[in-house]
Every structure is written in structure tokens, then in C-alpha cells.
Amino acid sequence: MATKKKLDVSEDFSIPTLSDESTDLGEIKINNSVVAGIVRLATKSVQGVVSVGGGGVVEGITDFFSKKESERGVKVSETEPTGGYQIEVRVVLEFGVDLAKTGFAIQESIRDQILAMTGNPASKIDVIIDDIKMDASEEKDELSDYYVDGQSAG
């Protein structure tokens, strides 16, 4: 019968953190498209955001064909000396929201999620409000007032 040998774990054994893994085991690189995905999801989680992206028609078509969905409406670059991210996000907000407060809430959400998920800070977060739109349910109500049984009421 074979005896099992116990794994000798010394007391200084600890789970490596992100920086420990980077120096001792090699590098951990986070692709900018992953950071862009975090930015999109953090932005969409803010109340009053209708969509991310949706700038002009030409930019929308260009983004659609040239970028992955997670990168649409988001630009991410790294600042070399500090290691932080510079972020630009383009949004469409809901009609009636306080634009400045919603923009600030977007910045805070992005800042918190980027730091929590990557360990790197966002050094600059620009929020560009490209458009405002009615809530989808309000648009349907408005259209139903205009069209009655498929005919124009006006």
C-alpha cells in the first residue's frame, strides 16, 4: 500500500497578487478591447444611459464594420509612465435626465470598475454625449397617439 506524501507548504506561501505574478512569473497583459468591454458594461449600468456609441451616421457605420461590439463607442489608450488608462466613451442618454450628473455617474462607474477589475487606474475619462432619446416605452405611446388602427390620426 502506497503512502500519500503531504505537500509541504511553508508559512511564507501566499496567493500571488497581480503585481507579484507580473514580476515573478511573467507579464499579464490586458488587451484594450477587454478594457473597452468593461467600459461599455460599466456605462450601460448607469441609469439614464440608452446606448453606448451611436455617434454620427458615418462614425456608426465605420465602427460597425471595423470594431468588435465591445469596442464600439469606446476608445482606450494606456499612459506609459503611470500605467493608467485614458478612456473616451460616446453615449446616448435618456431624454429628461440631468446630463451633467449622468455623465459624472458614468465617469465614477467606469473608474471604479476599471480599478477593481484590472488593478490599473483610469487617469482620464471623457464622456461625450452624442444624442438624447425618449425612453422606448414613451416612444411607443407617442406613436400610438399618432397612429390609430394603422391610420394617421392627424
Secondary structure, DSSP 8 states (H G I E B T S, - for coil): ----------TT-----HHHHHHHT------HHHHHHHHHHHHHTSTTEEEE----HHHHHHHHHHS-GGGTTEEEEE-TTT--EEEEEEEEEETTS-HHHHHHHHHHHHHHHHHHHHS--EEEEEEEEEEEE--HHHHHHHHHHHEETTEE--
